[in-house]
Amino acid sequence: MSRKHLITAGIIAAALVLAVLLCAYTVAEDEFVVITSFGRPGAIRETPGLYIKWPTPFSMVNRMDRKLQSYETPMIEYLTGDKKNLLIKSFVFWRIEKPLVFFQAVHDTASAQQKMDDVVCSLVASTLGDHQINQLISTEEENLAMDRIITEIETGARDRIRQYGIAIEYVGFSRLALPDDNTRSVYRRMIAERSTIANEYRAKGRQQATQIRAEADRQRSDILAVANRDAEIIRGQADAEAAETYGNAYSENPEFFRFLRTLETEKKIMGDQTTVIMSMDSELFEPIQGTGK
C-alpha cells in the first residue's frame, strides 16, 4: 500500500473515531439523560446502554442523577400557634421522577434544591402556626404531635413539588432549638411543671405516712392491750398461787410461818446503818431475842 493510501486510511480512521466521540454516548444505571438540540429537549434516555446522537454542538447530552438525594434547609426561626419562636433545620429525601419535566422546569439540582427550600420552609411555617410549642417540645409524651406535624408537611410538599418532576420520599427535622429568650421561658415553665408534680408526690407521701403512722399506733395499742391483759391474767394467777402457798405453809406450821414473815419484814426495813427503837414485846423483836410467843 502506498504512502498516499496510508495517509488516507489514517484520516478516515481518525474521522471515524472523532465521529464516534462526537456522536456516541452512554447512559449509566444511576442517571437519566436528556438530549437537547440547540437547547430544545428531544430524546429521553432512562435505560442504561450505548446510544448515538447528532454530533456536538447540534446535540448536547444533559445528565441527571436518578439516585435518592438529600437536601437540608438552613436553620430558620419560625413562630408557633401560641406565639413562641422556634429554630428548625429541615431535611428532604427526594429523587427525580420525570426527567423531561424536571429538565424543563428546574434544569439542574441546584435549582431543584431552591424550589424544595421554598416549598418546605413555607409549609413548615404554615403548619407550625397551627400547633403549639408543647406539641414539639414537651416532657409529657401525650402532648407531643411531631409525627402528625411531619406528615402534614410531607403531604403538602409532595403535592406542590410534583409539578417539577420531583418525588419527595421523606421530610423531617434534623435540628430543633429555641432562641435564648424562649429557652429561658421554657425552662421556667418546665421547672414550674416539675415543681407541681413534685409537690403532688410530697402531698401523697405525707398522706400515706400519716396513714401508716395511724395504723402503726392502732396496732401498737392493740398489742399493748393484749399484753396488759395477759400480764394481768398471769399476775392474778401468780398472786393466787402465792396466796395458796402461803396458806398451805401457815396451816402446816403457823409459828414458823409467822417467824419467816417477821424476818422478811425486818429485812425490808433494816439496813447496815439502820437504828430501830422498838418495844421489848414487839413481834419484830422476837427473832432477835430468839424466843417466840
C-alpha positions in Angstrom: 0.0 0.0 0.0 1.4 3.4 -1.0 2.1 6.2 1.4 -0.8 8.1 0.0 -3.2 5.3 0.7 -1.9 5.0 4.3 -2.4 8.7 4.9 -6.0 8.5 3.5 -6.8 5.4 5.7 -5.4 7.2 8.8 -7.5 10.3 8.1 -10.6 8.1 7.6 -9.9 6.2 10.8 -9.4 9.5 12.8 -12.6 10.8 11.3 -14.5 7.7 12.4 -13.0 7.9 15.9 -13.9 11.6 16.1 -17.4 10.8 14.8 -17.9 8.2 17.5 -16.6 10.5 20.2 -19.0 13.3 19.0 -22.0 11.1 18.3 -21.9 8.1 20.7 -22.7 8.4 24.4 -23.6 6.0 27.2 -26.2 6.1 29.9 -25.3 4.6 33.3 -27.7 2.8 35.7 -27.8 5.7 38.2 -28.6 8.5 35.8 -31.1 9.9 33.3 -30.1 11.6 30.0 -31.9 14.3 28.1 -30.7 15.1 24.6 -31.2 18.7 23.5 -30.9 20.2 20.0 -30.0 23.8 20.1 -31.4 24.0 23.7 -34.6 22.2 22.9 -35.1 18.8 24.7 -35.5 15.8 22.5 -34.8 12.2 23.3 -35.1 11.0 26.9 -32.8 8.1 27.9 -33.7 6.1 31.0 -32.4 2.7 30.1 -28.6 2.1 30.5 -26.6 1.5 27.3 -24.8 3.0 24.3 -26.6 5.5 22.1 -26.0 7.7 19.1 -26.8 11.3 18.6 -26.0 14.2 16.3 -22.5 15.5 17.0 -21.9 18.4 19.3 -22.9 21.2 19.1 -26.0 20.1 17.2 -27.0 17.8 20.1 -26.0 18.0 23.7 -26.1 15.4 26.5 -27.6 16.5 29.7 -27.1 14.1 32.6 -29.3 13.9 35.8 -28.8 11.8 38.9 -31.5 9.2 39.4 -30.4 8.1 42.8 -32.2 9.2 46.1 -30.8 12.6 47.0 -30.9 14.7 50.2 -31.2 18.4 50.9 -31.1 20.3 54.2 -32.5 23.7 54.7 -30.8 26.5 56.7 -31.6 27.0 60.4 -34.7 29.2 60.2 -36.8 30.8 63.0 -40.5 30.1 63.0 -43.5 31.2 65.0 -45.8 28.6 66.6 -49.5 28.9 67.2 -49.0 30.1 70.7 -46.6 32.8 69.6 -43.4 31.0 70.6 -40.2 31.3 68.4 -38.6 28.1 67.4 -35.4 27.4 65.4 -35.7 24.5 63.0 -33.5 22.9 60.3 -35.4 20.6 58.0 -34.2 17.9 55.6 -35.7 16.3 52.5 -35.0 13.0 50.7 -36.0 13.3 47.1 -35.5 11.9 43.6 -36.2 12.8 40.0 -39.4 11.1 38.9 -39.9 12.6 35.5 -36.7 13.6 33.8 -38.2 15.7 31.0 -40.5 17.7 33.3 -37.5 18.1 35.7 -35.3 19.4 32.9 -37.8 21.8 31.6 -38.9 23.1 35.0 -35.7 23.4 37.0 -33.0 22.1 34.7 -30.4 21.2 37.4 -30.0 20.0 41.0 -29.2 23.5 42.4 -32.5 24.9 41.1 -34.4 21.9 42.3 -33.0 22.4 45.8 -34.0 26.0 45.8 -37.6 25.0 44.8 -37.6 22.5 47.7 -36.3 25.1 50.1 -39.1 27.5 49.2 -41.8 24.8 49.4 -40.7 23.0 52.5 -39.9 26.2 54.5 -43.3 27.8 53.7 -45.1 24.6 54.7 -43.2 24.3 58.0 -44.1 27.9 58.7 -47.8 27.5 58.0 -48.0 24.1 59.8 -46.3 25.3 62.9 -48.7 28.2 63.0 -51.5 25.7 63.7 -49.7 24.0 66.6 -48.4 24.9 70.0 -44.8 24.6 71.1 -45.5 21.8 73.6 -46.6 19.6 70.7 -43.0 19.8 69.5 -41.1 20.1 72.8 -42.6 18.7 76.0 -41.7 16.4 78.9 -45.2 14.9 78.6 -45.3 12.3 75.8 -49.1 12.6 75.4 -48.7 16.3 74.4 -46.3 15.6 71.5 -47.6 15.6 67.9 -44.3 15.5 66.0 -45.4 12.7 63.7 -48.6 14.4 62.8 -46.8 17.7 62.0 -44.2 16.0 59.9 -46.9 14.1 58.0 -48.8 17.3 57.2 -45.6 19.0 55.9 -44.6 15.9 53.9 -48.0 15.5 52.2 -48.2 19.2 51.3 -44.6 19.2 50.0 -45.2 16.2 47.7 -48.3 17.8 46.2 -46.5 21.1 45.5 -43.2 19.8 44.2 -44.7 17.1 41.9 -45.1 19.8 39.1 -41.3 20.0 38.8 -40.9 16.3 38.1 -39.6 15.6 41.6 -40.8 12.9 44.1 -40.3 13.6 47.8 -39.7 10.4 49.8 -39.4 11.9 53.3 -39.4 15.2 55.1 -38.1 15.6 58.7 -36.4 17.9 61.2 -32.7 17.4 61.6 -32.3 20.1 64.3 -34.8 21.9 66.6 -33.7 24.6 69.1 -35.1 27.5 71.0 -33.9 31.1 70.9 -32.2 32.3 74.1 -35.3 34.1 75.4 -37.6 31.2 74.6 -35.2 28.8 76.2 -35.3 30.6 79.5 -39.1 30.8 79.3 -39.4 27.1 78.5 -37.0 26.2 81.3 -39.0 28.2 83.8 -42.2 26.6 82.7 -40.7 23.1 82.8 -39.3 23.8 86.3 -42.8 25.0 87.4 -44.4 21.9 86.0 -41.8 19.6 87.7 -42.3 21.5 91.0 -46.1 21.0 90.8 -45.6 17.3 90.2 -43.1 17.1 93.0 -45.5 18.8 95.4 -48.2 16.4 94.5 -45.9 13.5 95.2 -44.9 15.0 98.5 -48.5 15.5 99.5 -49.3 11.9 98.6 -46.3 10.8 100.6 -47.3 12.8 103.6 -50.8 11.4 103.4 -49.5 7.9 103.2 -47.1 8.5 106.0 -49.9 9.7 108.2 -52.0 6.7 107.4 -49.1 4.3 108.1 -48.4 6.0 111.4 -52.1 5.8 112.4 -52.2 2.2 111.5 -48.9 1.5 113.4 -50.3 3.4 116.5 -53.5 1.3 116.3 -51.6 -1.9 116.1 -49.3 -0.8 119.0 -52.4 0.0 121.1 -53.9 -3.4 120.3 -50.6 -5.2 121.1 -50.2 -3.3 124.4 -53.8 -4.0 125.3 -53.4 -7.7 124.7 -50.1 -7.7 126.5 -51.5 -5.9 129.6 -54.5 -8.2 129.6 -52.2 -11.3 129.5 -49.9 -9.7 132.2 -52.9 -9.1 134.5 -54.1 -12.7 134.0 -50.6 -14.0 134.7 -50.2 -11.7 137.7 -53.5 -12.8 139.1 -52.6 -16.4 138.7 -49.3 -15.8 140.4 -50.9 -14.0 143.3 -53.4 -16.8 143.6 -50.6 -19.4 143.6 -48.6 -17.4 146.1 -51.6 -16.9 148.4 -52.3 -20.7 148.2 -48.6 -21.4 149.0 -48.7 -19.0 152.0 -52.0 -20.5 153.1 -50.6 -24.0 153.0 -47.5 -23.0 154.8 -49.4 -21.2 157.5 -51.8 -24.1 158.1 -48.9 -26.6 158.4 -46.7 -24.6 160.8 -48.2 -21.3 161.9 -45.4 -20.3 164.3 -42.7 -21.0 161.7 -44.6 -19.1 159.0 -45.1 -16.1 161.3 -41.3 -16.2 162.1 -40.4 -16.1 158.4 -42.8 -13.2 157.7 -41.2 -11.3 160.6 -37.7 -11.9 159.2 -38.8 -10.7 155.8 -40.3 -7.6 157.3 -37.1 -6.8 159.2 -35.0 -7.3 156.1 -37.1 -4.8 154.3 -37.0 -2.1 156.9 -33.5 -2.6 158.3 -30.1 -1.9 156.7 -26.5 -1.9 157.8 -26.8 1.6 159.2 -30.4 1.4 160.4 -31.2 2.2 164.1 -34.5 0.8 165.3 -36.2 1.6 168.6 -38.9 -0.9 169.5 -40.7 -2.2 172.4 -39.5 -5.4 174.0 -42.9 -7.1 173.5 -42.9 -6.2 169.7 -43.2 -9.1 167.3 -40.2 -7.7 165.4 -38.0 -8.2 168.5 -38.8 -11.9 168.8 -36.3 -13.2 166.1 -33.6 -11.1 167.7 -34.4 -12.4 171.2 -34.6 -15.9 169.7 -37.9 -16.5 171.6 -41.5 -16.7 170.3 -44.9 -16.2 171.8 
